[in-house]
């Protein structure tokens, strides 16, 4: 009941800021929980999706933000980082803002576009560039309101943490191993309001949690998860130090070898009432409780057998759906962490340029069921240079497509997008993965989340944005 009350209160506060159910204004949606509340599921999935428009915008894996009838896209093109405002209906450009940027180098140099997704709140667009440049633009005109480049450092594979706005404050994780910080800037002026100094950011994004009357910002660093007071930046809680992630200042950075041995801490913490679900090397849940004047954690459960590397699981109806580094889709019971089921995640190789459906071979086809006579293993796209974005060399942070993918809770169905641009629709459930449809939605790689709204799905690939509709 508390969780439901908190969710309703957050939705109400977002509505007062001009964010509505059909919007996707920031990383992982309105509440940063990968839920698309306004998606309209058809009674029968069509054979094909309808492509309404496609626009070349440049490289990057930042997920676009949808607010009202505008789509805000952050990418890299011709040695510049570019923020664009597009008409959602036809893809026509309304305005663009750009500045010079060197892009990523080292293990991530094969793909140098932004990893951090924009946040659109109260008529303003906030972005964090691939080298830590934070900008605030007017959402209607694209006018630069303020821009800062204070840290000159970043994690090994460059910033992937997406900004958020809480009570008029822009919350951003910036810096590297020598100057890591969680910073609050005034949304209107860019003036620094508070700063917490600590370990390097990793590749997860901060989220909001309420304990009692206090609003807390949960942020993952390379050595620990922290909770600071949103009003003043005071540290309220920190987890025990864990294995080092992929932090460090800019430059060549770490190697990140292996399929699942290293914890890059790229999964955003999942808040469910007073419970925090932490995914990485294993998945566990803790509860924060007041003990006198301080917060203490109580471990609720720990599942060491299922790990994620470059994706954040989605929580739906008490079940947690995630993807392992070995491309295994799993479902855990969020009450006790027990495994409900798991199956191979379809890779989706090269296919037709249109979004054609791949119908189940039998009346019920579940993930991992092979076609009669067997099928060749699908083409696996090259993975990111580390958890931030595609293009890294194999074995040096580029995971060869393994462990990547995004899952969105669209109500009665879950939408999963693979790096090879296969959009898979399946029914949520703890007994079986029932696939309903599968569509090829791009010829390029897709590492950004799909953005579902109504009967529309916006897809950002390696170079373009496309609007598909369900008709």
Secondary structure, DSSP 8 states (H G I E B T S, - for coil): -HHHHHHHHHHHHHHHTT--TT-B-STTTTTTS-B-TT----SS--SB-EEEEEEE--B-----EEETTEEEEEEEETTEEEEEEEETTT--EEEEEEEE-----GGGTT--S--S--EEETTEEEEE-TTS-EEEEETTT--EEEEE-------TT------EEETTEEEEEE--TTTEEEEEEETTT--EEEEEEES-B-S---EEEEETTEEEEEEEBSS-EEEEETTT--EEEE-------S---SSS-----SSSSS----S--EEETTEEEEESSSEEEEEEEEETTEEEEEEEEEETT---SS---EEETTEEEEE-TTSEEEEEETTT--EEEEEE-----S--SS-BB---SSSS-BTT---TT----------BBSSS-B---BTTTB-TTTT--EEEE-SSSEEEE-TTSEEEEEE--SS--EEEEEEE--SS---S--EEETTEEEEE-SSEEEEEE--
